Amino acid sequence: MELLSKERVEMRKHLKKVLSPKEKPFDGLRARTVVLLTHRIDGAKVFFKMTHKEPLRHNRFVAWKYCNLMHMAMRYGSPLILEMLAQVQQQKILHEVADYWTYHSDAISVCIVKYLKLLLHKLSFQRNYCFFNGALEADITKDWNVDLCYQLCTDIFDYLDNLLCLQQAIFTSFTLQQLMRATPESLCRLQPLINIAAECSILYDQAVNAMAVVCGKLPPVDVLGLCNRFYSLYQLLRGFYSSLQQVKILLKMEYIPELSTEVPDFLAYSSSRVVCDGQPTAPAAWQLDDF
């Protein structure tokens, strides 16, 4: 069903409120309404048309909230959101906005550039692994091809690196005193942490599943590098989740992801009896549909 005239007006009204040019909190309820409307037949097209009319290169707060809204739309919006973002024209807009804010050195501009880099990385990941939906859900089983899982592990780690880089930029842009105060300015900058934490949590679970497949089929010598990188990310995630405890009440977060107190021992999965002819290679893009 296409958007009714009344719903187009509603989307435009909510977008104006969500992408307010003032340094005040992102309106999550209005944003969810906008994302829901993208599921209509022409909803995604109208969404892009309206958002690109906003002053993304003239107001840092509009650009910051746009990143947060686009992240929500990629995760929960119509699948057409990801399809349309794969178009060169749409990616060009993201790159141009990132290029503009690169030349600004204030804290929020730095965060905008890192957020746009994350969105572009998410888009690339979703394009390469089309069996993941926007919320990054997929069922990884021991029957999966080991080469695919090996490459998936490295790509998930790269994705987590981008997420953790952004959260670090957000937290370091505050003093401890600012973090303790629920001001409109602090909430405006902190709200994307909700989506960041959600993606870190599910990507960690997917990484554990993929690592179990790889380490169950390859000898220790071939998985040692992956294991070391996983252990490093595990420590960074623990630090991130600990930092979230400081702002849990400010962000009204009902749940903060938790990690096991002990790091998974993937080398125990790996059997030295497995014979491997060499380093696994990534499958060609056209092969991904076979899994």
N, C-alpha and C positions, 0 to 999 in steps of 0.2 A: 504494500500500500504506500502510495506517495505521500509526501508531506502536504498537509492541508495548508491553505493560506494562513489560517490562524496559528498553525504550528510553526510556520516559517517566522512569523512575527514573534512567537514565543521563543524560538531559538535565538533570534537576533537580540531580544531583550535580555535573555540569560547570558549570552556571550558578552554583552556590554558590561554586565555586572561582574562576570567572572574575570574578564580582562581589564579590570579597572586600572587606570593609569596612576592610582595612588598606592602608596606603600602600606597596604592593609591586607588582611588575610584573604587567601584564595577561597572563594565560595564553593565548597565541595558539593553541596546539595544542588545548586544550579548547574555545576559542571556535570554531575551525573545525569541531570535531565537532558543536557545537550548531547552527551554521549549516547544516551538511550535513543534519541531522535535520529542518530546516524544509522540506526538499523532499518529505517524506512527506505524504500527503493531508491530515492534520490537524496537520502539524508546525508551520505558521506560527501557527495558533490556540493551540496549546499553548505555543509560544514566548512569545507576548504575555501569555498568562495567567500564566506563571511569572515573567517579568521584571517585570511590574507589581506583583507581590507583594513585590518587593525595596524596601528603604528608600531610595528615590530622593530623598526630601526630608529625610532625616535623616542621611545620611552622604555627604559630598562625594566620597569615593573610590569608593563604589558608583555614584554618579551619573556620575562621570567615566568609569568603565569601562563603564557602561551605554551612554554615547554612542559609545564605541569599538566595542562589540559591535553596536549598532544600525547603525552605519555599515557594518560588515562584512556584516551581514544584508541591508541594502539593496543592497549591491553584488553579493554572491555567493549570497544565500539564495534561497528560492523566490520567484517573481514575486508570489505572494500576499502577501509581506511589504509590497511597495509598494502593492498594492491595499488591504490592510487599514489601512495607515497613512493612506490617503486618506480614511478614514472620519473624520467629525467627532469622534467619541469618542476615537479614538486621537490625533488632533492636539491635542485639548484636554489630554490627559495631558502631551504634550511642552511645551505652552505653560505649563501649571501648574508643571511642574518648573523651567522657565526663569524664571518669575516668582518662584518661591521663592528661587532662588540669586541673583537680581538684587540682593536686599537684603543680600548678603554681599560684603564687599570684599576678601577674601583672594585671592591669585593664582589658585588652582585654581578658585574659584567663578566668577571672571571668565572663565576658560577654558571652564567648563561652559556658561555662558550663550552664549558665542560658538559652541560646538560644537552646541548645540541649535538655534541660529539657522541654522547651516550645514545641519543635517539637515532642517529645515523648508524651507529653500531648495532643497535637493536634491529633496525630495518634490515641490515646486511645479514644478521644472524637468522632472522625469520625467513629471509629469502633463501638462504642456504639450507635451512632445516624446516621445510614447509609442513612437516608433520607436527610441529609445535604450533599451538594456537597462540593468540596474542598474549594470553596470560601465562605462556610458557609451560603449558601442561602437555605431557606426552607419556606414554607407557614404555619405559625402557626395560627390556627383559634380557635374560641370559642368552636367549636365542638370537640376539642381534649380532650383526656382522662386527667382528673385532676391529677392523680397519675404520669402519664408520664410528664406532664408540671411541676409538683412540682420538680421531680428529674432533669428535664432539667434545671430549674432555678439554682439549686445548682451547677450543672456541668458547666453551662455557667459562673457562678460567679468564680468557680475555674479556668476556662480558662482565664478569665479576670485578675485574680490575677497573673497568670503566665506572661501574656502580660505586665501588669503594673510593675511587678518585673523586667522584662528585660529592659523596657524603663528607669526605675529608675537607673539601673546599668549603662546604657549607658550615661545618663546625668550626673550622679555623677562621672563618670570617667574623666570629663572635668572640667577645671576651667572656670569661666565666660569669661575670656579673650580668651581662646582657642575656646569657642563656637562662638565668634564674628568673628573669622578669618576663611576664606574659604581655609584651607590648605588641601592637599591631605590626610594627616593623620586624620584630623577631619572628612572629608567626608567619608573616609573608614569606620569609626566606626558609623557614624550617619545614613547611608543609610538604614539599616534595619528598621528604624523608619517609613518608608513609608508603609511597609507591616504590621507593628504593629498597626499603626493608622487605616489602612483599616479594620483590623480584630476587633479592639476595637469598631469601629463604627457599623459594622454589628451585632456584638454580643450584643452590647447595645440595638439595635433595636429588636433583637430576644428576649432578656431578657424582654423588655417592653411588647412584645406580650404575652410571656409565663406568666409573672406576672399578666397580665390582666385576663387571663384565670383562673389562680389559685385563685386570689383574688375575682373573680366573683363567685366562687363556694364554697369557704371555709370561715368560720367565722374569725374575726380578731385575735382571740387567736391562731389560727393555722398558720397564715401568718405573724405574727409580726416579727419573727426571719428573715424570708426572706426579709421583707421590710427594716429592719434595715441594713441588709447586702447590699441590693441594694443601700440604701442612702449613705452608706460608699463608695461604688465603684463609685457612681455618683460624689462624691467630688474628688476622686482620678483621675477620667477621666477628670474633669474640669481642674485639675492641669496639667495633661499631655498635653491636648490640648493647654493650655496657654504656656507651655514650647515649644511646636512645633512652636508657632508664632516666637520664637527667631531664629529658624533655617529654617523657611519656604523658605526664599530666597536662602539659601545655598543649600537646597535639591531640589530646583525648584519645590516645591509642589504647584500645582494649587488650591488645595482644602484642608482645614483642617476641620475635623469633628466639628460640633457644638452641644451643648446640650441646651435644653430649660432653660431659666433663673429660672424657678420654677421646683422643683423636682416633678415628678408624684406622686399624692396622691393615692397610691394603696389601702390604708385602706378604702378609700371611696367606692371602688369597692366591698369590703367585706361586706357581710350581716350577722348580728348576728343571723338571723333566720335560717341559715343553720345548720343542725345537722350533726356533724361529729363524727364517732365512734372512731377516733384516728388519729394519725399522718399518712399522706399518705405514702405509701411505693413505692419504685422504682419498675417498671415492670421488669420481667425477660428479659434477652437479647433476647430470642427467640420470645418474644411478640412484639418487636419493629416493626417487619415487618407488623403488623396488622394495623399500624397507617399511 
